[in-house]
Amino acid sequence: MVSKLEELYQEFSKSLAELNDQAEILNLKAAFLGKKGKVSEVLKSLKDATPEERKEIGPKANEIKDNILKNVNDKLAKIEVDQINAKLEKNKIDTSVFEDDYVNDFRHGGLHPRTLIQQEIEDVFLSMGFEVLDGPHIETEFYNFEALNIPADHPARDMQDTFWFTHPQSEEENKHLLRTHTSTIQVRGMLERKPPFRFIAPGTVFRCERTDASHEMVFNQLEGMMVGEDISIGHLIYFMKTLLKEIFKKDVTVRLRPGFFPFVEPGFELDISCLICNGKGCSVCKHTGWVELLPCGMVHPNVLKAGNIDPEKYNGFAFGLGLDRLVMMKYGIDDIRHLNSGDLRFNEQFNKY
Ligand code: FA5
């Protein structure tokens, strides 16, 4: 019986050597060690053996069972390792890619210089009791023009080249457009509150203009409005001065000259002496030495009426700061187009980590 068991073991080893499939190996194991397997069948005749024979056959049978189990498990483990290695070989990870500078670039993101200045201005005005408002980019001509005392055929509509939306009925009364200025938020702000109130409203505006060192088609303004009883030009000048002092943290030369905007009367243009060329003349100031920065004025009575405010009782001031130009003056940026370039070498200069 011992020799029969050894023969079986030889047979098993030969068969196992030929197999490489896990299921087939498990079948082979069952064919030898299963209840009706070959080894079990041989052991059934153990009952006919003498006690001496049993002493010999018992340990031999256990040894062969153990060997079969071990060989099966070893072979299965080897197949698994081979499969993993084959997969790794196929989906090789090229670790040399991590030697690339770009991948090892763990710089932090940072705020855009315009956001930094905008946040500073918001803090200054919040500390003076102003709210910060927002408004939609897509507007109707009511908010962009009509409510601001610019009726349909008013020549002032041509002061700001407008991107209009084509409408199914293009003659429709309230056509849609991309807002050309943040003054739209004056109207929305007035309609939503009762005087006295004061707010600022930063935002992106759109004009169909040729770009140059100080003009973009998509740029940013920051609107301001204060309405109450007995608001004067003195208040307007005080807030303009405070804004410039807080942002520049140094004396800057400004000039105030009359300016025409249908929504203010009187209206002013506040220009800053160009800080790129120190007033000598450059492409930013169009060789005039001055940059138009902060148009402003006393709110026109028609605008107050459009905002449901009684102009007999209340008055106010409004301003429309050119935010990108302020950023240029503050940081000495000689071309507005750098601001929207998305160039990290530019943006990184404004953040300290
Ligand atoms: C206006 O847009 C008025 N809504 C401002 C205003 C508000 C006046 C309230 C009175 C009361 P203006 O078109 O001048 O005005 O634009 C305001 C500022 O935006 C300019 O002084 C300038 O600093 C900036 N600006 C105008 N056009 C551009 C442009 N294409 N690119 C960059 N900045 C511009």
Boltz pocket constraint, residues with backbone or C-beta under 6 A from the ligand:
constraints:
  - pocket:
      binder: B
      contacts: [[A, 159], [A, 160], [A, 180], [A, 181], [A, 182], [A, 183], [A, 207], [A, 209], [A, 210], [A, 214], [A, 215], [A, 216], [A, 217], [A, 219], [A, 220], [A, 221], [A, 224], [A, 261], [A, 264], [A, 267], [A, 268], [A, 292], [A, 293], [A, 294], [A, 295], [A, 296], [A, 297], [A, 318], [A, 319], [A, 320], [A, 321], [A, 322], [A, 323], [A, 324], [A, 325], [A, 336]]
      max_distance: 6.0
